[in-house]
Amino acid sequence: FLCIEPVDMRWGMDRLSAYLQGMAQPPCNGAVYAFTNRHRSRLKLLAWDGNGVWLALRRLHQGAFRWPAAGDIVHLVNQQEWLALADGIEWQRLRAKLPDHWHA
């Protein structure tokens, strides 16, 4: 799930989990939640693996992550869309197959 509204990248797993609960999203349901800052240059992932919580951060040195427009609280993406988003590609317009060097 992509959390649409930007968050403070100083937030850790406890604050992000509380934020999700405030949106009626259970943080320990096996889904991966993606958060971004307002410049869309950083991306945090929060995931529960059944044993504990994972928190990962990716920072772009140039450009920005393509993010859905405001409106929904969270946005569900499939694997192909996620791979494109993580590479900075305009994933909302995916129609062609993934490049051969990507293994989805």
Secondary structure, DSSP 8 states (H G I E B T S, - for coil): -EE-S---TT--HHHHHHHHHHTT--TTSS-EEEEE-TTS-EEEEEEE-SSSEEEEEEE-SSS------TTSSEE---HHHHHHHHTT--GGG--S---TT---
